[in-house]
Amino acid sequence: YYFSLEYLMGRLFGNNLIATGLRDTASAALASLGQDFDSIRESEVDMGLGNGGLGRLAACFMDSLATLDYPALGYGIYYEFGLFKQEFVNGHQVEHPDNWMKFGDPWEVVRPEYAQEIPLYGRVENVFDDRGNYRPRWVDTKSILGVPHDIPIAGYGTRTVNLLRLWASKATEDFDLAAFNRGGYVEAVRDKAVGETVSKVLYPNDKTENGKELRLVQQYFFVAASLADIMRVFVRRHGTNWELFPDRVAVQLNDTHPTIAIPELMRLLVDEHGVDWNTAWDITRRTFAYTNHTLLPEALESWPVALLSRLLPRHLQIIYLINWLHLHEAVAAGHTDADLIAAISLIHEPGEQRVRMGHLAFIGSHAVNGVSALHTELMRDTVFAALAKVAPTRIINKTNGISFRRWFYEANPGLTALIRDELGPRVFDDPAALRRLEPLAQNKAFVARYRAVRHENKLALADILRASVGVTVDPDAMFDVQIKRIHEYKRQLLNILETIALWRAMRAAPQHNWPGRVKIFAGKAAGSYERAKLIIKLAHDVAKTINDDPVTGDRLKLVFVPNYSVEIASRIVGAADVSEQISTAGMEASGTGNMKLALNGAITIGTLDGATVEIRDHVGADNIVIFGLTADEVAARRKDRFAGENAVGPELAGVIDTLESGELSPDDPKRYAPIVASLLDHDPFMVAADFSAYWAAQRALDDRWRDSDRWWPSSVLNTARMGWFSSDRAIRDYADDIWRVPVTA
């Protein structure tokens, strides 16, 4: 059972037809009716159930679980509105509601017979049974209903169809007739409105107290409904033999969001089913495993004790007892240092008391995994360093993977057909078979066909860019792509600043043999993340300045595609020549966009961060461009309070002058003063520190691009050597090492 707050599924029509082997049949049938397959496919709306990599990974994992014939359910929330629909108004991001289910979802099956009633609020009544045993009761609660909506997930080439079960919230009482008859029309439907709010929006703004409370309610709502559903099935199959539970049930927590499931399972076992505490704790730890996706402290989540006390009072009691026993166990094992004990405590004490959900996930699980080799190593050394001393074998690595069916076979049908012609259909079942392409990297005829397919993809993307953004680009130019959530650590800013520097250099030496470049960006910034939104505005100001510059002409363009989605990404990956994976080293847990782009033949320019380290090891150092500080060097510079002004070379100095002059923002010359100050003051994301190395790496890419006899064989080798990064491999690793499920495929 996979617990995730996000599932970025994308469109299912084409994916399901590929899985069932019916794509060509359906296309021919539609053509016989005078209907265009692609038009029908494009009429499907992307499910608004996720934000970025976390949700897309969950979708890939669901695909692989079904393909490998594992019996699995995904659990999440049936959001009425997705993250948001992104629009650019004068270069500023504007958020609109993403009403993805406005006209219904053709794939869903509503299962009201499996609805679950979820308690909230109330108080704990201290009660003792007739033998003097403490039997607390959670009373005076308010309830909401969780109604499951099932989305079928078809395995590729198998008869397995698993389910993604998503919970929609409903009020237990929809309508107050007495209030309505008194004329209180709004009051009559208040409970209905409040009940449905819980599954209304993905990631409500948590800057307010109400927003924080709604987020916690969402998290508890979906895990409580899911655990009740799991226990319903278990009892039907095995009765109340709870000690068998962890041998039949494995629950994977996708990041910290579902962590409240740990005290909820304890509550169900102890309070509802009379299991003694020690047995219940053993069952719980053997059931749960936890995937960490971030080293950012703010993303590990912690909840104020006061909020938990009001919303989930019994769970707070359970957390306190878990913590008390956990600390005593640590002391008994010889860990008596006061600082260590404070560091491993579930309760963060200084200032406002808060419950550390990452810590709770760690001690309540039998396995804690990172999502790339580097990320797992850094997890041991940073956010979970203290806990790793107490439980040194609990942290393991499981590098992420992607669904080749979605991100290669469906996203790049032309290249898929070419490879199928060369390697046969086996490649669809065994991504490792791509290795057989390696000798063809030196076959000029194959490379020419490979290049021609990529050119067709670029022509198609150029049409999309013209239609969606109004910018005409040269398909013979290098398509330089950075598509991901907008965040300072992902360093879209570094890319934009290099674009300004390149524009300045091209204007200064227009006679130089500059290769054509199209810088393609896509991604959303969180609605409350002002610096990320300022970076988006900067990208648009740069585009406005350079796209119509007669000196640089068609040799340099910047395009920011609005409303990034799975569908947009699938159109871009097959046309990308360069994959920008330039995060501050040590801050990207894994990345999966890096895998999608490299698989489709893009040459990666990146730092040694996340899974890019492993991509380098697989594709070969000659087929990737690495630059910049390492994670250890970043940590050392931060420790030494390194300032950005110490790293400003001539190219960056010119860029800063351009920002400060107001040339890019004549309507507001001081618009980018905060960015300049950050670069020169403490440079928290090492943009200034890495700029010179990045500039040099980009010029090395220019040299490679001019030499097509070098570029295209390298592109082929990227495709050939990415088979290991399949989500099928990742799921087998989870099944073998964490879930203890026998391999079935």
Salt bridges, closest charged atoms under 4 A:
GLU42 OE2 - ARG571 NH2 2.56
ASP46 OD1 - ARG11 NE 3.39
ASP63 OD1 - ARG405 NH2 2.65
GLU80 OE1 - LYS200 NZ 2.93
GLU87 OE1 - HIS96 NE2 2.57
GLU95 OE2 - LYS533 NZ 2.86
GLU108 OE1 - HIS149 ND1 3.66
GLU113 OE2 - ARG111 NE 2.81
GLU125 OE2 - ARG123 NH2 3.75
GLU125 OE1 - ARG137 NH2 2.58
ASP129 OD2 - ARG135 NE 3.30
ASP140 OD2 - ARG123 NE 2.71
ASP150 OD1 - ARG165 NE 2.71
GLU187 OE2 - ARG182 NH2 3.54
GLU196 OE2 - LYS170 NZ 3.91
GLU196 OE2 - LYS192 NZ 2.71
ASP206 OD2 - ARG215 NH1 3.65
GLU209 OE2 - LYS212 NZ 3.86
GLU213 OE1 - ARG310 NH2 2.70
ASP229 OD2 - ARG165 NH1 2.78
ASP229 OD1 - ARG232 NH2 2.84
ASP247 OD1 - ARG286 NH2 3.12
GLU264 OE1 - ARG267 NE 3.02
GLU264 OE1 - HIS315 NE2 2.64
ASP271 OD2 - ARG314 NE 2.74
GLU272 OE2 - ARG267 NH1 3.22
ASP282 OD2 - ARG286 NH1 3.23
GLU352 OE1 - ARG354 NH1 2.72
GLU410 OE2 - ARG41 NH2 3.19
GLU410 OE1 - ARG406 NH1 3.62
GLU422 OE2 - ARG449 NH1 2.86
ASP430 OD2 - ARG426 NH2 3.16
GLU438 OE2 - ARG435 NH1 2.30
GLU438 OE1 - ARG721 NH2 3.24
ASP463 OD1 - ARG466 NH1 2.91
ASP476 OD1 - HIS455 ND1 3.71
ASP480 OD2 - ARG517 NH1 2.59
ASP480 OD2 - LYS519 NZ 3.28
GLU488 OE2 - ARG531 NH1 3.83
GLU498 OE1 - LYS519 NZ 2.86
GLU498 OE2 - ARG699 NH1 2.92
ASP541 OD1 - LYS537 NZ 3.30
ASP541 OD2 - ARG671 NH1 2.67
ASP549 OD2 - ARG507 NH1 2.54
ASP554 OD1 - LYS557 NZ 3.71
GLU567 OE2 - ARG11 NH1 3.51
GLU567 OE2 - ARG41 NH1 3.09
GLU567 OE2 - ARG571 NE 3.11
ASP577 OD1 - ARG454 NH2 3.26
ASP577 OD2 - LYS458 NZ 2.63
GLU580 OE2 - LYS519 NZ 3.97
GLU588 OE1 - LYS490 NZ 2.92
ASP617 OD1 - ARG616 NH2 3.14
ASP667 OD2 - ARG671 NH2 2.49
ASP668 OD2 - ARG671 NE 3.97
ASP681 OD2 - HIS682 ND1 3.52
ASP690 OD2 - ARG491 NH2 2.92
ASP702 OD1 - ARG517 NH2 3.01
ASP702 OD2 - ARG699 NE 2.79
ASP703 OD1 - ARG706 NH1 2.68
ASP728 OD1 - ARG405 NH2 2.83
ASP733 OD2 - ARG729 NH1 3.22
ASP737 OD2 - LYS398 NZ 3.03
